[in-house]
Amino acid sequence: MSDNGHKKMSLTQKMRKLETMIVCEYGRGQVYLRSTIDPKQRRQEPEIALRCRIREYMGAKKCLLNLEEIVLTCCRNPMEKCEAYRRFAERTAAG
């Protein structure tokens, strides 16, 4: 999502917009607001995240994607941009 007006959107609005942009069928419905507690900081801002079911299934160490990673992989052709999706597709095609 580019900066053309998206900075003015609330996190919920950004989340909904992102849901419409996702191309990967395994990423749809997986976007949520993630809030973490860091003991060194008093307040941590919530962020948009996605838990990738394909990456979990394939045993990848990083299954949580942040906003930038979602846009770069899930919102484009997953066969070209996502290694986990490609491996999963190859595995299922092989039987």
Secondary structure as the mmCIF struct_conf table of DSSP 4:
data_model
#
loop_
_struct_conf.conf_type_id
_struct_conf.id
_struct_conf.beg_label_comp_id
_struct_conf.beg_label_asym_id
_struct_conf.beg_label_seq_id
_struct_conf.end_label_comp_id
_struct_conf.end_label_asym_id
_struct_conf.end_label_seq_id
BEND BEND1 ASP A 3 GLY A 5
HELX_RH_3T_P HELX_RH_3T_P1 HIS A 6 LYS A 8
BEND BEND2 MET A 9 MET A 9
HELX_RH_AL_P HELX_RH_AL_P1 LEU A 11 MET A 21
TURN_TY1_P TURN_TY1_P1 GLU A 25 GLY A 29
STRN STRN1 VAL A 31 ARG A 34
TURN_TY1_P TURN_TY1_P2 PRO A 39 LYS A 40
BEND BEND3 GLN A 41 ARG A 42
STRN STRN2 GLU A 47 ARG A 51
HELX_RH_AL_P HELX_RH_AL_P2 ARG A 53 MET A 58
TURN_TY1_P TURN_TY1_P3 GLY A 59 GLY A 59
BEND BEND4 LYS A 61 LYS A 61
STRN STRN3 LEU A 64 ASN A 66
HELX_RH_AL_P HELX_RH_AL_P3 LEU A 67 GLU A 69
HELX_RH_PI_P HELX_RH_PI_P1 ILE A 70 CYS A 74
TURN_TY1_P TURN_TY1_P4 CYS A 75 CYS A 75
BEND BEND5 ARG A 76 ARG A 76
HELX_RH_AL_P HELX_RH_AL_P4 PRO A 78 LYS A 81
HELX_RH_AL_P HELX_RH_AL_P5 GLU A 83 ALA A 94
#
